[in-house]
Amino acid sequence: MSDLLKRRFVDQIKVLFGWEPSKPTKAEDISPAAQKIHFYKKGNRDLIAEKVHARAHAEHKNTWRNRRWATLIFANLLFTLSFGLDIQILEGALTASRFVGFHLIDLNSALQVMLAHKHIINNLLIGTGTVLVLWALLGGRTFCSWVCPYHLLAEWAEKIHLFLAKKKLVTDQTMDRRLRTVFWLIFAVLALATGYTVYEAISPTGILSRALIYGPGLALLWVLALLFFEVFFSRRAWCRYACPIGLTYGVVGIISPVRIIYKLDACFHEGDCRKVCLVPHVLDTVIKGRAVETEVPIGPDCTRCGLCVDICPTGSLSFEVKGLSKLM
């Protein structure tokens, strides 16, 4: 990894905790190879014409979105079917479960429980270790877009919000993304001080998971309130500004080999990827003049949802396994 990419990597970690992405301010902040491409693209009429042609003839596929939705729905229905049919394949709920005998415990839930009990619980470590290895390999925030049921509802709520915004019926009220780090600390302190896992009582992920398995309850009113807020006031507010689960898994994703890679030479900077991205701040490198190298991996706050890969007309964004290969 070059020194520029190392600095970029550190910046991406700061972005994970809520800081705004930094942009190159000096020529030495960008590699010579990337500078050459940036210069070539600047005002190049042939390239502009190629861009118009590429966008006009691009076939927008929903390949990764469809895979993701299918995986998310299957994973959550498997909980329901296992309980309903008593087949004991996937028991429990997303916060704590057992898959054909292997214990799986949500990392954030395990942390909350141990803070509440004020000591390390050995039984939790086994299930936590299994989950930690899984998401360290797949990319921490992959959990958010590929497994979390609230994420799917929030994604649909966002579509409604964008439709209403287009009609000028609502506006998106943005907030400081550092709030998510603040909330993570608040919930940790509350667990430590009260001996009670406060966050688990209001987690829309846990509420929806239990509702799908054991039936609906009054707690669903809280989930509906969150969705209402996201439709009419601030799109994806819970995931972007509050959810400690996303931050916990984002930290795990720092070491993940599965990632989305950005290739500068193929990009026309059309901006479509940032429009569909669920966490658009992670794609700041695709903005014209921002890429510090010819290839830049997207940071750990990326949910690996694949929407940017689906929409890019030139294939400048793609999944890859670090050091191995590009994923189709």
C-alpha positions in Angstrom: 0.0 0.0 0.0 1.4 3.4 -1.0 1.8 6.2 1.5 -1.0 8.1 -0.1 -3.4 5.1 0.3 -2.2 4.7 3.9 -3.2 8.3 4.6 -6.4 7.7 2.7 -7.1 4.6 4.9 -6.6 6.6 8.1 -9.0 9.3 6.7 -11.6 6.6 6.0 -11.4 5.4 9.6 -12.1 8.9 10.8 -15.0 9.1 8.3 -16.4 5.9 10.0 -16.5 7.7 13.3 -18.3 10.7 11.7 -15.7 13.1 10.5 -16.2 14.6 7.0 -14.0 13.2 4.2 -10.9 15.3 3.4 -10.0 16.2 -0.1 -6.5 16.6 -1.6 -5.3 20.2 -1.3 -1.7 19.8 -2.8 -0.3 18.2 -5.8 1.8 15.8 -3.7 -1.5 14.5 -2.1 -2.2 12.7 -5.4 0.1 10.1 -7.1 1.7 11.0 -10.4 -0.3 8.3 -12.2 -3.6 9.6 -10.8 -2.6 13.2 -11.6 -2.1 12.2 -15.2 -5.6 10.7 -15.4 -7.2 13.7 -13.7 -5.4 16.0 -16.2 -6.4 13.9 -19.2 -10.1 14.1 -18.2 -10.2 17.8 -17.6 -12.1 19.4 -20.4 -11.4 16.5 -22.8 -14.2 16.8 -25.4 -13.8 13.2 -26.7 -14.1 11.9 -23.1 -17.2 14.1 -22.6 -18.8 12.6 -25.7 -17.8 9.1 -24.6 -19.5 9.8 -21.2 -22.7 11.0 -22.8 -22.7 7.9 -25.0 -22.0 5.5 -22.1 -24.8 6.9 -20.0 -27.2 6.8 -22.8 -26.5 3.2 -23.6 -25.9 1.9 -20.1 -28.1 -1.0 -19.0 -28.9 -0.4 -15.3 -29.0 -3.8 -13.7 -30.1 -4.6 -10.2 -27.9 -7.7 -9.9 -26.4 -7.0 -6.5 -29.5 -5.4 -5.1 -31.5 -8.5 -6.0 -28.9 -10.8 -4.5 -28.8 -8.7 -1.3 -32.6 -8.6 -0.9 -32.9 -12.3 -1.5 -30.2 -13.1 1.0 -31.7 -10.7 3.7 -35.2 -12.1 3.2 -34.0 -15.7 3.3 -31.9 -15.2 6.4 -34.8 -13.6 8.4 -37.4 -16.1 7.1 -35.1 -19.0 8.1 -35.5 -17.8 11.7 -39.3 -17.8 11.3 -39.5 -21.2 9.6 -37.1 -22.8 12.1 -39.3 -21.6 15.0 -42.6 -22.2 13.3 -41.8 -25.7 12.1 -39.6 -26.5 15.0 -36.8 -27.7 12.7 -34.0 -26.2 14.8 -31.9 -25.0 11.9 -31.6 -21.4 12.9 -32.8 -20.8 16.5 -33.2 -17.6 18.4 -33.1 -14.1 16.8 -30.5 -11.8 15.2 -29.2 -10.7 18.6 -28.4 -14.2 19.7 -28.9 -17.4 17.8 -27.7 -20.9 17.1 -27.2 -22.2 13.5 -27.1 -26.1 13.4 -25.4 -26.1 16.7 -23.0 -23.2 16.2 -23.7 -20.2 18.6 -23.9 -16.8 16.9 -24.1 -13.7 19.0 -24.3 -10.1 17.7 -21.1 -8.3 18.5 -22.9 -5.1 19.8 -25.4 -7.1 21.8 -22.6 -9.2 23.4 -20.7 -6.0 24.3 -23.8 -4.4 25.8 -24.4 -7.6 27.9 -20.9 -7.7 29.2 -20.9 -4.0 30.0 -24.2 -4.4 31.9 -22.8 -7.4 33.9 -19.4 -5.6 34.3 -17.3 -8.7 33.4 -16.4 -10.9 30.5 -18.9 -13.8 30.1 -17.1 -16.8 28.7 -20.2 -18.4 27.2 -20.7 -15.2 25.0 -17.1 -15.3 23.7 -17.7 -18.5 21.6 -20.7 -17.1 19.7 -19.1 -13.7 19.5 -15.9 -15.2 18.1 -17.8 -17.0 15.3 -19.6 -13.8 14.3 -16.4 -11.8 14.5 -14.6 -14.1 12.1 -17.6 -14.2 9.7 -18.0 -10.4 9.4 -14.3 -9.8 9.5 -14.1 -11.9 6.3 -17.2 -10.5 4.6 -16.9 -6.9 5.7 -18.4 -5.7 8.9 -21.2 -3.5 7.6 -22.2 -6.2 5.1 -24.4 -7.2 8.1 -26.4 -4.0 7.7 -27.4 -4.3 4.1 -27.4 -8.1 3.7 -29.0 -9.2 7.0 -30.6 -6.4 9.0 -34.4 -6.3 8.5 -34.6 -2.7 9.5 -32.1 -1.7 6.8 -34.5 -3.1 4.1 -37.5 -1.2 5.5 -35.4 2.0 5.7 -34.3 1.5 2.1 -37.9 1.3 1.0 -38.7 4.3 3.2 -35.9 6.2 1.5 -37.5 5.6 -1.9 -40.7 7.2 -0.6 -38.7 10.1 0.9 -37.0 10.7 -2.4 -40.3 10.6 -4.3 -41.8 13.2 -1.9 -38.7 15.3 -2.1 -38.9 15.3 -5.9 -42.5 16.6 -5.5 -41.1 19.2 -3.1 -43.3 17.9 -0.3 -40.4 17.1 2.0 -36.8 18.2 2.5 -33.9 16.1 3.9 -32.7 17.4 7.2 -29.1 16.3 7.6 -27.4 15.9 10.9 -23.8 15.6 12.1 -22.7 12.0 11.5 -20.6 12.1 14.7 -23.9 11.6 16.5 -23.6 7.9 15.8 -20.3 7.7 17.8 -21.9 9.8 20.6 -24.9 7.4 20.7 -22.6 4.4 20.8 -20.9 5.9 23.9 -24.2 6.8 25.5 -25.6 3.3 25.2 -22.3 1.8 26.5 -22.3 4.1 29.5 -26.0 3.4 30.2 -25.4 -0.4 30.1 -22.4 0.0 32.5 -24.3 2.3 34.8 -27.7 0.7 35.0 -26.8 -3.0 34.6 -29.4 -3.1 31.8 -29.0 -3.4 28.1 -30.9 -0.2 27.3 -30.1 -0.3 23.6 -31.5 -3.8 23.1 -34.9 -2.5 24.3 -35.1 0.0 21.5 -33.0 -1.6 18.7 -35.2 -1.8 15.6 -33.1 -4.6 14.4 -33.9 -6.7 17.4 -37.5 -5.6 17.6 -38.2 -6.6 13.9 -36.2 -9.9 14.2 -38.3 -11.0 17.2 -41.5 -9.8 15.7 -40.9 -11.9 12.5 -40.2 -15.0 14.6 -42.5 -14.7 17.6 -45.2 -12.3 16.4 -45.7 -8.5 16.5 -45.8 -6.5 19.7 -46.2 -2.9 20.8 -42.5 -2.3 20.2 -43.2 -2.2 16.5 -44.8 1.3 17.1 -41.2 2.6 17.8 -40.0 1.1 14.5 -43.0 2.8 12.7 -42.1 6.1 14.4 -38.5 5.8 13.1 -39.7 5.0 9.6 -42.1 8.0 9.7 -39.3 10.3 10.7 -37.1 9.0 7.9 -39.8 9.4 5.3 -40.8 12.9 6.2 -37.8 14.5 7.9 -34.4 12.8 7.5 -33.7 10.0 5.1 -32.0 6.9 6.7 -31.6 8.9 10.0 -31.3 5.8 12.3 -28.6 4.0 10.2 -26.6 7.2 9.5 -26.8 9.1 12.8 -27.8 6.7 15.6 -27.3 3.0 15.2 -24.4 1.6 17.3 -24.6 -1.7 15.5 -23.4 -0.1 12.2 -20.4 1.5 14.0 -19.5 -1.7 15.7 -19.5 -3.7 12.5 -17.8 -0.9 10.6 -14.8 -1.2 13.0 -14.8 -5.0 12.2 -14.9 -4.1 8.5 -11.6 -2.3 8.7 -9.7 -5.6 8.3 -12.1 -7.1 5.8 -10.7 -8.5 2.5 -14.0 -8.1 0.7 -14.5 -4.6 -0.5 -15.6 -2.3 -3.3 -12.7 -0.9 -5.4 -12.8 2.3 -7.4 -10.8 2.6 -10.7 -10.2 6.1 -11.7 -9.4 5.6 -15.3 -12.8 4.2 -16.2 -14.8 6.8 -14.2 -16.6 9.6 -16.0 -17.7 11.3 -12.6 -21.3 11.1 -13.6 -22.3 11.0 -9.9 -25.0 8.4 -10.3 -23.2 6.1 -7.7 -23.4 8.8 -5.0 -27.1 9.3 -5.7 -28.0 5.7 -5.0 -25.4 5.0 -2.3 -26.9 4.3 1.1 -23.9 6.0 2.8 -22.7 8.5 0.1 -19.9 9.9 2.2 -17.9 6.7 1.6 -17.8 7.6 -2.2 -16.2 11.0 -1.9 -13.2 9.6 -3.8 -15.3 9.3 -7.0 -15.8 13.1 -7.0 -13.8 14.7 -9.8 -10.2 15.4 -8.6 -10.5 13.5 -5.3 -8.9 10.1 -6.1 -5.4 9.9 -4.8 -4.4 6.8 -6.7 -5.6 5.1 -9.9 -7.3 2.4 -7.7 -8.9 3.3 -4.3 -10.7 0.8 -2.0 -13.9 2.2 -0.5 -13.7 2.6 3.3 -15.0 0.4 6.1 -18.3 2.4 6.6 -19.4 1.0 3.2 -22.2 -1.5 3.6 -21.2 -3.4 0.4 -24.8 -3.1 -0.8 -23.7 -3.1 -4.4 -26.0 -0.3 -5.6 -23.0 1.7 -6.9 -21.7 -1.3 -8.8 -25.1 -1.9 -10.4 -25.5 1.7 -11.6 -22.0 2.5 -12.8 -22.2 2.6 -16.6 -18.4 2.0 -17.1 -17.6 -0.6 -14.4 -15.3 1.7 -12.4 -16.8 0.3 -9.2 -16.6 -3.4 -8.5 -16.4 -6.0 -5.7 -13.1 -7.6 -5.1 -11.4 -9.8 -2.6 -8.2 -8.1 -1.5 -5.2 -9.9 -3.1 -7.3 -12.4 -4.9 -9.8 -11.4 -7.6 -12.7 -9.2 -8.8 -16.1 -10.5 -7.9 -18.7 -10.6 -10.7 
